[in-house]
Structure formats: structure tokens, C-alpha cells
Amino acid sequence: MLVCGIVAGISPKTTPVTGTLSSLAMGYATAFTGVLIPEYSSIYYLAIVLTLAIVLAMMFVYFSGIVKVTDNFRKVLYTALLASIIGSLILVVCFFIPATRIATVLFLTNPVIAILVSVIEIILASLFLLVDFNDIERTVEARLPQSFEWLASFSLIITIVWLYLEILDLLLKIKDMVD
């Protein structure tokens, strides 16, 4: 899954094959998560429904023109994504430093912070759907080769899977907090 995804991103001409293989693998992997723990099956179905609802809502927001994807919009989103990645890496590094391990664990196990971070990630993934829709639209309008259309579609699939996993993570955190 990972190798095909990287190859698809590096070489757009291979995306019809590598992107399809990677997407199938992601589909099986996400479906397998629902089979792993049967008592959580209702949460997995709820995550699917919520993901679909968010995708449809963002399609409406984009295609109705409520939100315009501008260069500034993209810069803000990519900056937020980079900040999220850097923040996660800092937490990983802090966990392995003995002097900061306790504070890091306390931070990571705080349910309010965990839920807040999940909500922020869901918002970020949802906004990236708008970027993906815009990329697909621009690719088609520019009449780029079909391999670039495949790449834009593959990007959309990655964003939808990311959104699903973030929603699933949030639902599991809420369930753990309630139990």
C-alpha cells in the first residue's frame, strides 16, 4: 500500500495502476479494522456514515461556491498540516527523552486534549477535501493527461481515508472516555 502510494505520487504516469493498487489496499486495511474488534463494529459503521456525510457536505460547499480555494487558502492549509506533522514529531521525540517523558504522557493521555486534537485533524482533513476537489477541477479544465486526473483522484481517496481514520479515532476516544 505504502510503496504503491509513494510510486503513484512520484510518477503520475503510473498512478492508474499504482494508485489503484494502493487504494484497494487502503480499502481492505480500513475494512479490516472493523473486523478486528467485533464489539466496536457500530463505531466503524458510524465512522463510515460520518465520513460520507462530511464528504457530501464539503462537495456541496465547494460546488455551490460557498468557499473558494485560493492560493492563500492552500498556504494556510499546508501550513496547518506542516504544523500538525511537526507537532506530532516533537511529541514523539519528547517521549523518548527521559526528562520529558512524563509530561508527554500526561499530555497525550489527557482526554480533552486528545479529543480537541482529533477534532482539529478532522477539520483539517475536511478542508483538504476542498483542495482535492479544486485540483480535480483544475486538472480537467487544463486538459492535462489522464494520468494527472488519476493522481488528483488518488489524492482525494487518500484524503477520504485520512478523514475516516480521524473520525474513527475520535469516536474511539469518546467511547473510551464514556466507558
Stockholm file with secondary structure:
# STOCKHOLM 1.0

chainA/1-179         MLVCGIVAGISPKTTPVTGTLSSLAMGYATAFTGVLIPEYSSIYYLAIVLTLAIVLAMMFVYFSGIVKVTDNFRKVLYTALLASIIGSLILVVCFFIPATRIATVLFLTNPVIAILVSVIEIILASLFLLVDFNDIERTVEARLPQSFEWLASFSLIITIVWLYLEILDLLLKIKDMVD
#=GR chainA/1-179 SS CHHHHHHHHHCGGGHHHHHHHHHHHHHHHHHHHHHHCGGGHHHHHHHHHHHHHHHHHHHHHHHTTSSCCCHHHHHHHHHHHHHHHHHHHHHHHHHHSHHHHHHHHHHHHCHHHHHHHHHHHHHHHHHHHHHHHHHHHHHHHTTCCHHHHHHHHHHHHHHHHHHHHHHHHHHHHHHHHHC
#=GC SS_cons         CHHHHHHHHHCGGGHHHHHHHHHHHHHHHHHHHHHHCGGGHHHHHHHHHHHHHHHHHHHHHHHTTSSCCCHHHHHHHHHHHHHHHHHHHHHHHHHHSHHHHHHHHHHHHCHHHHHHHHHHHHHHHHHHHHHHHHHHHHHHHTTCCHHHHHHHHHHHHHHHHHHHHHHHHHHHHHHHHHC
//
